[in-house]
Amino acid sequence: MRTEHHTRTVIIGAVLLAGMYGCRPKQEVVGMVRGSRSERPIAGVHLTLWRGAFGERAERIGEHTTDSTGLFGFARTAKLMERARKHPADTLYWLEVQATSLDPARQIPMTGYRGVFDLRLKDGLPPRADSSFRVADMHYHVSMRIHNHFAVDVHKDARGDTPDTIPKDISWYRDQHKLRTWRNGGWRKAPPLKWTKMKHAIAHGGDRLSAYADALEKGRVRAKSGNNSFVMHNQATHPHIRNGHVDLAYNAISPFENVLNTGWATRVLGGAVKTGMKMKWSHRIGGDVDRTEAITHWEDFRYEHGLMAAQDRSIEGMDWRFLNEGCELREDTTSSFVVMAVEGGHFLQDDLFPNKTSVDLENRNRQEQDDLIAGWRRLRNGERLDAAQRASVDTVLALVERLKAPKPRPASVVEQSQKQELLEDWEMQQEALRKDLNQAVDNALAGELERNIAYVRSAKCDPPITWWP
């Protein structure tokens, strides 16, 4: 009886979990066409969704001409987006924007990493007036969610492998659900950004159509409170920044600490269920670093930083750039400036200071140091360490071997005073070796940290990083 009850519980749990994943919202290609200066919707723009290479026979998947709302979309495109993302070399989808009197035709590749497009075309009208200067904290809002959700698709299975094609167009929502928009003096539930729903609103007008205008045209949108899912939304974005006339914004990089990767349960509950992180990725960024597929916090930071550096910064006519020395924020009114920041010193942890280690290095006890050295011994037998790291580890391991020297056993004929003197000399040597070992471990850790800090401060780290401890 108990076995039957247990079996039913497992089956019900599996069905619920499968249903939860199967019923996730599907992404559709939707968007708005508006003036790059006035930000008003533009009617009469013809858009076509194609499959096939440029300049060759391509298959027309759908087409649409905007009306006074400037809205457009294509239904049932979720599988198209998935294919474009997973098989970039085998499938080619693109969105063609017909030429206007002021703008040439555009062909926008569909990479599958975003489905909401805010297209800006020249309109010859005066710019929207806004003389204020604001700062937006984009904490976790652009690169972190995208990076951790799509990293399994982008990065290979082993350290050092060349990544797959890095998406260059993450400048909008990851998904179009669980959003809140500012309407009628308060935050209201945003309408679903699905073309079937938008088309119905366009046909019937009224409050629902005005809700879409608030969400897409005015751009005052945020995520539902308490929702930390990578899958459901991606809050502040570069088009949002321009919509709100924000001149300076921060994108914080903070690699996930090992607390989310301590075992199967935390990966399922804290990762797959709560945030939508794929278990394969959480497995790679947690646990022992001597595994072939393991990624350290430092490597994770480099991946995410590289993702942002690769972005198209003039996408859809909405320019943005990274803040560097010499930028004149007040004088440049055409671009948003993004400050690349990193939060938490743990991003410097690399091979010799593994992700799962959370000890006070200055006050580590004997067991914690032994655990570190045991991990280094395993790394020494692999291929992860560079020449400098390997030399530091060799120094530490040599001192460990010297500490294994046996305690002297003087012959019985030796007088008691001589025996005591020999033992005291041995103990003094052991104490000196332990101090040398502690210093060698300190040097190995400091050398690795200093190397990574030097990289962050160098011109190689482009765009430059602001560090928030």
KAFENTA-V446029 format. One line per field, one symbol per residue. phi: phi as a letter, one per 30 degrees, with the letter a starting at -180 (. if undefined). psi: psi as a letter, one per 40 degrees, with the letter a starting at -180 (. if undefined). Layout:
phi->???
psi->???
This chain:
phi->.dddddddddddddddddddddcddcdbdblbcbddcdidecciccbbccbkddicdbcdcabacdcddidaabdhcddeddddddbddcbbcacccddcdcbddbbcdcdjcabcccdccdbicddddacdbbbcdceiccddddeddcedddcddbdiddddeddcbcdbedbcbhcbbdbhiadcdddddcdddddddddciidddddddddcddidbbddeiccddddabddbdedddedhdcbbccccbedddddbdleddddddcdddciddddddddcbidddddddbdedddedddddddddddcbdiicdaaddbdjdcddddccbccccdbbcjdddddbedbdeddbcdddbdcddddddedddddddddcbdddddddddddddddddddddedddbddddddeddeddddddddddddddddddedddedddddddddddddddddddbddccccd
psi->ddddddddddddddddddddddeiiiiihiaihiidddeiihiehhihhihiiieahihhdiiihiaeeeiiihifedddddddddgdddihiihhhiiadehiiihhiheeeiehhghhiheeiiihhheihihhhfhedcdddddddeddddiieiheihiahhheffeaidififihihhfeihihiihghdddddddddeaaddddddddddddegiiihhehehdddihbiiddddddefhdhihhhhgihiedefeadddddddcdddeehhddddddeiaheeideihidddddddddddddeihefhfegiiiihihehgdddheeiihhhhihhheeeehadegidehgihddfiidddddddddddddddeaediaddddddddddddddddeehihigiidehidddddddddddddddddddddddddddddddddddddddddeiedghiihhhh.
